[in-house]
Amino acid sequence: MADCPMYLTTGVCRRGKHCTQNHNRPTISPTLLFSKMYQRLDKSTPGIDAEGNPIDPNQIQEHFEDFYKDIFKKLSKYGEIRCLHVCDNLAYHMAGNVYVQFCDEKQAKAAFKGLQGMLDNNGRPIRVHYSPVTNFYQATCGLFEKHRCERGFKCDLLHVKKIRHTLMRKLYSRYNQSRSRSPSFRRDRERSHERGDLRDRDRVRHEMRYERMSRRSRYRRSRSRSRSPSYRRYSRERSHERGVQRSSIERDRDRERHERRS
């Protein structure tokens, strides 16, 4: 039986247990999936509460960012967070899902063990498991980011809810500062400089090779052109014209010399 491509891409499947393909849950992964963790204010209809009243978009964003900051602080205790995504999908199998990817599988394992049996802010037990998702570029819906996704409930890709850039810089800046001070980061930066020098050297070699190839191709083109019948005929006509012109010039010079002597 083949593996479910949608489960491998997003870590969830619309058919669930009724899917005819395999859902092989990994035993270890740097990515954790928290099912139904984020509770939206507009659960059924975007911008509308359960009573049918419209909700201020700023209130929805503030509610989401408070949840994001809280879960980020809890998860950052276990290690460095590479990315934290909250699904904005309305489909049942994706609504409220939270994905967190650590920089190391050991950190994800520590978070997995530490959050087992714990309760969230709403008093519900946390459901967490390892996710096969490692490339969120493939799992994310590009049309949703451009505000052009028209599938709605039927879209099986992640609709990632965004936070403000100022909040993102504030949360992730601690990793940038600690990474810049670490010896490994300096060593990697020196290696990147060395790689840059190598890239420059390779670029110069490539340009020299291209120049040699261009000279060679020009020479071959001239050789092939000289062998064509049309070019031979053209060259003979040109050489004849040059010969006639040269003979006339030499005749004029001889005449001038004769007049000077006389």
N, C-alpha and C positions, 0 to 999 in steps of 0.2 A: 504494500500500500504506500502511495506517495505521500510526501509531507505537504501540509497545507501551506500554500505560498503566502496567504494573507496572515496566517499565524506567525510565520517566520519574519514577515515584514513589520507587523505592528504588535505582535505578542498576544493578540486577541482575535477571535473569529466570530462573525455574526451568527453562525450556526451552532456554536458552542459544542456541547456533547453530541449533537446530532450530525456533526460534520462527518462526511465519509472519508476524510483524509486524516493523516496522523497529526497530532498536536504534541510534539516531543518537547516537554518542558526541560530546560537545561538544569543540570545539578549545580552549576556554578556559572556566574556571569557578572560582569561589572555593572549591569543594569538591573534595577529592581522596579517592579510594577506594584503600585498600591491601587487596588480595585475600589472604585466608588468612594474615594477618600474626600474629594472636593464636592461640597454641597452647594449647588448654585442657588442664587436667589430666584432666578427665573428657570424653574426646573423643566417646564413643558414648552413654553413659548418664550423666545428671546425678548427681553424687555418687559415681560408681563409676569406679575406674581401669581400665586395660586388663586387669589380672589379675583383676578382679572384686571387689576389696577396697574397702570404703567409705573415702571421703576426708573429712577434717575440713573443715566449711564455712569455718572461719577460715583454714585453710591455702589453700583455693581463693581466698578473698578477698585474702589477702596476696600470693599469686602474681599475681593480676590487678592489684592496685594497684601492685606493683613494675613490671609491664609498662607500666601507664598512665603512671607517673611518668617512666619511661625514654623512651617515645615522645613524651611531652609536651615534655620537655627538648630532644629532637632537633628537633622541629618548630617550637618557639618561637624557634629561631635565625633562621628565615626570615620571621617576622612575628608579628603579634598573632593568636592563635587565638580564634575566636569560640566554637567548640564542638568537642569531640572525643568521638566515640561509638564504642564497641566492641560488635559484635554478639554476643549470647548465644544466637543461633539454632543449632540442630543440623542444619539442612538443609545439603546439600553446597554449594550455590551462595551461602550466606550465612554459613556457620560461619567465625569468625575474621576477618571483614571489619572494617576500621577506617575510619571516616569522619572527616575533619578539614575544618573550614570556617574559612577565613581571613577577615579583615575586608576584604581587597582581593584582586582577581584577580592583581595583580602579585606579591603575596606567595605566592600559590598557584603561580604560574608559576615563581618562584625555587625553591620547595620541590620542584616537579616536576622541574626540571632538576638540582637538587642531589642528589636521591636516585636518579637513574637509574643503574643498574648497581651499586648498593651492596648490601651484605649485611646481614641482620638479626642479632639476637643468636644465632640458631640456625644461622647460616651459610648460610641460604637467600637467593637473590636477591629483592630487594624488587620487587614488581609493583604499580605505581602508575599510575593514569590519572585523567583528569578525570571527575567525576561530574555528572549533570544535577540531582542533589538539591540544592535550596536551601531547602526548607521541611521541616524534620525533624518538625514537628508532624503533617503528613500521612503521613510515612513511618514513624512510630513506632506500634507496636501499643499502644493504650490499655489493652486488657484485660490485657496482660502486666504493665504497671505496677501494675495492681490485683490481680495474682496470680490472674487468672481466665481466662487464655487456655488453651483446651483443644485448639487445633489442632496444637500441637507441631511436627512436621516439616512439616506442610502450611501453616503460617502464612508468608505471603510478606512480612509487614511486619517492621520492625526490632524485635528484642528487645534493647533497649539495657541493657547491664550497668552497674550503678550503682557509684559509689565513695562513700566516706564524705564527709559534708559538711565535716568539718575539712580533709581533703585537698583538696577542691575549693576551699575558701576560700584555702588556702595556695598553690595553683597559679595561681589566677586573680586573686589580690589584687594582683599586680605590675601588671596592666593597669589595675586600678581606681585605684591610686595614681598611676601615670604619666599616666593620662587626666585625673585631677582636677587635676594640676599644669600641664597643657598649656593654652596660650592658647585653642586651639580649643574645649576642653571648657568653659572659662569663658564663651566667647562663646556656645556652645550653651546653657549654663545660663541666661545672661541672656536669650537668645531664648525659652527655655522659660518663664521668668518672664513675659516679655512675652506669650507665648501664653496663659499662665494668666490674666493681666489681661484679655486679649481674650476668653477664655472666660467670665470673670466678667461682663464687659460684655455679651456675647451672652446669658448667662443672664438678666441683668436685663431686657434687651430682650425676651427670650422671655416672661418673666413678665408684663411690661407688655402685650405683644401678647395673651397669653392672657387677661389681665384685661379688655382691651378687647373681645376676642371673646366672653368670658363675659357681659359687660354687654350686648353686642349680641344675643347669643343669648337672654338673659333678656327683653330688650325684644321680640324677635321672638316669643318664646314667649307673652308676655303679649298681644301683638297678635293672634296666631293664636287664643289662648284666648278673647279678647273677641269674636272673630267667630263662634265656634261657637254654634249654637242653644241647646245645653244651658247654656252659660255665660251667654248673654243671659237666659234664663229664670231662672237662679239669681240673676243680678245684679238683675233686676227685683224678684224676691221680697225680696232683701236690701234694696234701696232702699225698697221699700214698708214693710218692717219698720222701717227707720231713720226713714222719714217719720212713721209712726204713733208711734214712740217719741219723736221730736222734737216732734211736735204735743202729745203728752200732757205733756211737760216744759214746753213753753211755756205750756200751759193752767195748769199748777200755778204757774208764776211769775206769770202775770197775776193769779191768785187771791190770791197772797201780797201783791202790790203793792196790790190793791184793799182788802185787809183793813188794810194799814198806813195807807192814806190815810183810811180811815174811822175 
